[in-house]
Amino acid sequence: MKPLAKRGLFTRFLDTVEFLGNLLPHPVTLFAVFCVFVVVASGIAGYFELSVIDPRPAGAPGVGEDGRIHVVSLMNAEGLQRILTEMVTNFTGFTPLGTVLVAILGVGIAEHSGLISAVMRKIVYGAPKRLVTYVIVFAGIISNTASELGYVVLIPLAAMIFHSLGRHPLAGLAAAFAGVSGGYSANLLLGTVDPLLSGITQEAAQMIDPLYTVGAEANWFFMFASTFLITFLGAWVTEKIVEPKLGTYDESMADHEALAGHKIEGGDSLSDAENKALRW
């Protein structure tokens, strides 16, 4: 692998971003830290008896007599009791829960049957060589229809395809990861996250207007346009920045035993049964 001799200002900037990103703790740790922060912040705000004007109209359910929303401290016995006793109702009372569960059932059937995996592999395998980067990023974006399936199928598949074309496998892996992660929520179709987001938005909007409804398709025009924008940007960054930064791929440094034993979920080609099923 031959690294670049010249490292410009932009390359050094990317190195700094990478270094700082690697300093971030695990997402689970971040979530736990934010939970502790909310508890501590509520205790401080509750001690000083902070409040804000309630934006809901007078007489609406939940509006106090003084028309203000007061901070509820969680840093005391009552707060701990509130956390434990309302934990289940907070989950079951979440507006989009039912819609999301039904959507996950449908997506789960499509995923378990191999339909979504076959569709993604069909798209990638049929791509022209000069467009393969764009197709991989595009497939990564639309893979969020099936939640996290793109991480399992597309990312190793992209590395394998780049390797077969004589390009750096890590560049293919990065392109697929950019599509799956960077393009999450952008799509040509509605995914499992859309009813979740619309439910959160609806709950917030109903604080002002109790009859206001938000459909799962509310973001569709933005999602549709973002799909093509992210596809272009992801492929451009891969070919103009990531691949030159990685340098020339040296085949002799590859672990051929590992490559020989590596299997892509669903296989490295479509079976006759899968091709027949996709035609129908």
ZAFIMI-87892 format. One line per 10 residues: number of its first residue (from 0); their letters; for each residue x, y, z of C-alpha. Coordinates in Angstrom, 1 decimal, always signed. Each point is the difference from the previous one (the first is absolute). Example, Ala and Ser with C-alpha at 12.3 -4.5 7.8 and 13.67 -1.06 7.14 Angstrom:
0 = AS = +12.3:-4.5:+7.8; +1.4:+3.4:-0.7
This chain:
0 = MKPLAKRGLF = +0.0:+0.0:+0.0; +1.6:+3.2:-1.2; -0.9:+3.1:+2.1; -0.2:+3.5:-1.5; +3.2:+2.0:+0.4; -1.8:+3.3:+0.0; -2.5:+0.8:+2.8; -1.9:+3.2:-0.6; -1.9:+2.2:+2.5; -3.3:-1.7:-0.7
10 = TRFLDTVEFL = +1.5:-3.5:+0.6; +1.4:+1.2:+3.3; -3.4:+1.4:+0.9; -1.6:-3.4:-0.7; +2.7:-1.7:+2.1; -0.9:+2.4:+2.9; -3.7:-0.8:-0.4; +0.8:-3.7:+0.0; +2.1:+0.3:+3.1; -2.7:+2.0:+1.9
20 = GNLLPHPVTL = -2.7:-2.4:-1.2; +2.0:-3.0:+1.4; +0.0:+1.8:+3.4; -3.7:-0.3:+0.3; -1.2:-2.7:+2.4; -2.3:-2.9:-1.0; -3.6:+1.1:-0.9; -1.4:-1.9:+3.0; +2.4:+1.9:+2.3; -1.1:+3.3:-1.6
30 = FAVFCVFVVV = -3.7:-1.0:+0.6; +0.8:-0.8:+3.7; +1.8:+3.3:+0.4; -2.9:+2.0:-1.5; -2.4:-1.8:+2.3; +2.1:+1.0:+3.0; +0.3:+3.5:-1.3; -3.9:+0.3:-0.3; -0.4:-1.1:+3.6; +2.6:+2.4:+1.3
40 = ASGIAGYFEL = -1.3:+2.9:-2.1; -3.5:-0.6:+1.2; +1.2:+0.0:+3.6; +1.8:+3.4:-0.5; -2.9:+1.5:-1.9; -2.5:-1.3:+2.5; +2.0:+1.4:+2.9; -0.2:+3.5:-1.5; -3.7:-0.6:-0.9; +0.5:+0.9:-3.7
50 = SVIDPRPAGA = -3.1:+0.0:-2.2; -1.1:+1.1:-3.5; -3.2:+1.2:-1.5; -2.2:-2.9:-1.2; -0.5:+0.4:-3.7; -3.3:-2.0:+0.1; -3.3:+2.0:-0.1; -1.7:+0.6:+3.4; -2.3:-2.8:+1.0; +1.9:-2.6:-2.0
60 = PGVGEDGRIH = +0.7:-3.3:+1.8; +3.0:+0.2:+2.2; +0.2:+3.8:+0.1; +0.6:+1.3:+3.6; -2.0:+2.7:+1.7; +2.9:+2.4:-0.3; +0.5:-0.8:-3.7; +3.7:-1.0:+0.5; +2.0:-3.3:-0.2; +2.0:-0.6:+3.1
70 = VVSLMNAEGL = +3.2:-2.1:+0.1; -0.5:-3.4:+1.7; +3.1:-1.0:+1.9; +1.2:-3.6:-0.4; +2.7:+0.3:+2.6; -2.1:-0.9:+3.0; -2.1:-3.0:+1.2; -3.1:+1.2:-1.8; +2.0:+0.4:-3.2; +1.4:-3.5:+0.2
80 = QRILTEMVTN = -3.4:-1.4:+0.8; -1.4:+1.9:-3.1; +2.8:-1.5:-2.2; -0.8:-3.6:+1.1; -3.8:+0.2:+0.1; -0.4:+1.8:-3.3; +2.6:-1.9:-2.0; -2.5:-2.5:-1.5; -2.7:+2.5:-0.7; +2.6:+2.3:-1.7
90 = FTGFTPLGTV = +0.8:-2.9:-2.4; -3.5:-1.2:-0.6; -1.5:+3.5:-0.3; +2.5:+1.0:-2.7; -2.2:+0.9:-3.0; +1.9:-1.7:-2.9; +0.7:-3.2:+1.9; -2.9:-2.0:-1.6; +0.8:+1.2:-3.5; +3.7:-0.7:+0.4
100 = LVAILGVGIA = -0.7:-3.6:+1.3; -2.3:-0.7:-2.9; +2.6:+1.3:-2.5; +2.8:-2.0:+1.6; -2.2:-3.2:-0.4; -0.3:+0.7:-3.7; +3.6:+0.8:-0.5; +1.1:-3.0:+2.1; -1.9:-2.3:-2.3; +1.6:+1.6:-3.1
110 = EHSGLISAVM = +3.4:-0.2:+1.6; -0.3:-3.6:+1.3; -1.3:-1.2:-3.4; +3.1:+1.5:-1.7; -1.9:+2.4:-2.1; +1.8:+3.2:+1.1; +3.4:-1.6:+0.0; -0.6:-1.3:-3.6; -1.2:+3.4:-1.2; +3.1:+1.7:+1.4
120 = RKIVYGAPKR = +2.4:-2.5:-1.5; -1.9:+0.1:-3.4; +0.5:+3.8:-0.1; +3.7:-0.1:+0.8; +0.9:-3.0:-2.2; -1.7:+1.6:-3.0; +1.8:+3.3:+0.3; +2.5:+1.1:-2.8; +3.6:+0.3:+1.2; +0.1:+3.8:-0.3
130 = LVTYVIVFAG = -3.2:+0.4:+2.0; +0.7:-2.6:+2.6; +0.9:+2.5:+2.8; -3.3:+1.9:-0.6; -2.0:-3.1:-0.1; +1.5:-1.3:+3.3; -0.7:+3.3:+1.8; -3.5:+0.1:-1.5; -0.7:-3.6:+1.2; +1.3:+0.9:+3.4
140 = IISNTASELG = -2.5:+2.8:+0.2; -3.0:-2.0:-1.0; +1.1:-2.9:+2.3; -1.4:+1.9:+3.0; -3.4:-1.2:-1.1; +1.0:-3.2:+1.7; +1.5:+1.7:+3.0; +3.6:-1.1:+0.5; +0.2:-2.7:-2.7; +2.4:+2.1:-2.0
150 = YVVLIPLAAM = +2.7:-0.3:+2.7; -0.2:-3.8:-0.3; -0.3:-0.5:-3.7; +1.1:+3.0:-1.9; +3.2:+1.2:+1.8; +2.0:-3.3:-0.4; -1.5:-0.4:-3.5; +1.3:+3.4:-1.1; +3.5:-0.8:+1.3; -0.1:-3.3:-2.0
160 = IFHSLGRHPL = -1.1:+1.8:-3.2; +2.6:+2.7:+0.2; +2.7:-2.7:+0.6; -1.2:-1.9:-3.1; +0.3:+3.2:-2.0; +3.6:+0.5:+1.1; -1.0:+3.0:+2.2; +0.6:+0.4:+3.7; -2.5:-2.1:+2.0; +0.0:+2.5:+2.9
170 = AGLAAAFAGV = -1.2:+2.6:-2.5; -3.0:-2.2:-0.9; -0.6:-0.7:+3.7; +0.0:+3.8:+0.7; -2.3:+0.7:-2.9; -2.6:-2.5:+1.2; +0.4:+1.2:+3.6; -0.6:+3.6:-1.2; -3.1:-1.0:-1.8; -1.4:-2.2:+2.9
180 = SGGYSANLLL = +0.9:+2.4:+2.8; +0.3:+3.4:-1.6; -3.1:-0.6:-2.1; -2.1:-1.4:+2.8; -3.6:+1.4:-0.3; +0.4:+1.1:-3.6; -1.8:-2.4:-2.3; -2.3:-0.4:-3.0; -2.4:-2.0:+2.2; -1.3:+0.3:+3.6
190 = GTVDPLLSGI = +2.0:-1.9:+2.6; -0.5:-1.1:+3.6; +1.5:+3.3:+1.3; -2.6:+2.2:-1.8; -3.0:-0.8:+2.2; +2.2:+0.4:+3.0; +1.0:+3.5:-1.0; -3.5:+1.0:-1.0; -1.3:-1.2:+3.4; +2.6:+2.0:+1.9
200 = TQEAAQMIDP = -0.9:+3.1:-2.1; -3.7:-0.6:+0.5; +0.3:-0.2:+3.7; +1.9:+3.3:+0.0; -2.5:+1.7:-2.3; -2.9:-1.1:+2.1; +1.3:+2.0:+2.9; -1.3:+3.0:-2.0; -2.8:-1.6:-2.0; -1.4:-3.2:+1.5
210 = LYTVGAEANW = -1.6:-0.9:-3.3; +3.1:+0.4:-2.1; +1.2:-3.2:-1.8; +3.3:-0.7:-1.8; +0.2:-2.8:-2.6; +2.9:-2.4:-0.4; +0.4:+1.5:-3.6; +0.5:+3.5:+1.3; +3.8:+0.0:-0.9; -0.3:-1.9:-3.2
220 = FFMFASTFLI = +0.9:+2.8:-2.4; +3.0:+0.9:+2.0; +1.0:-3.7:+0.3; -0.4:-0.5:-3.7; +2.2:+2.9:-1.0; +2.6:-0.8:+2.7; +0.4:-3.5:-1.4; +1.5:+1.3:-3.2; +2.0:+2.8:+1.7; +1.6:-2.4:+2.5
230 = TFLGAWVTEK = +0.7:-2.6:-2.7; +1.9:+2.6:-2.1; +1.9:+1.4:+3.0; +0.8:-3.4:+1.5; +1.4:-1.3:-3.3; +1.9:+3.2:-0.7; +1.6:+0.0:+3.5; +0.9:-3.7:-0.4; +1.7:+0.5:-3.4; +1.6:+3.4:+0.5
240 = IVEPKLGTYD = +1.0:-0.1:+3.6; -0.2:-3.5:+1.6; +1.6:-2.0:-2.7; +2.9:+2.4:-0.6; +0.5:+0.2:+3.8; +0.2:-3.8:+0.2; +2.6:-0.2:-2.7; +0.6:-2.8:-2.5; -1.3:-3.4:+1.1; +2.8:-2.6:+0.3
250 = ESMADHEALA = -1.5:-3.5:-0.6; +3.0:-1.7:+1.6; -1.0:+1.4:+3.4; -3.4:-1.7:-0.1; -0.7:-3.0:+2.2; -1.0:-2.4:-2.7; -1.0:-2.8:+2.4; -2.4:+2.4:+1.7; -1.3:+1.1:-3.4; -0.6:-3.6:-1.1
260 = GHKIEGGDSL = -1.9:-0.8:+3.2; -2.1:+3.2:+0.0; -3.6:-0.4:-0.9; -2.5:+2.7:-0.8; -3.5:-0.5:+1.5; -2.2:-1.3:-2.8; +3.0:-1.0:-2.1; +2.2:+1.9:-2.5; -2.5:-0.4:-2.8; -3.8:-0.4:-0.5
270 = SDAENKALRW = -1.3:-3.5:-0.2; -2.5:-1.1:-2.8; -2.8:-0.1:+2.7; +0.8:+3.6:+1.1; +0.1:+1.3:-3.6; -3.3:-1.7:-0.7; -1.6:+1.4:+3.2; +1.2:+3.5:-0.8; -1.7:-0.2:-3.5; -3.3:-0.6:+1.8
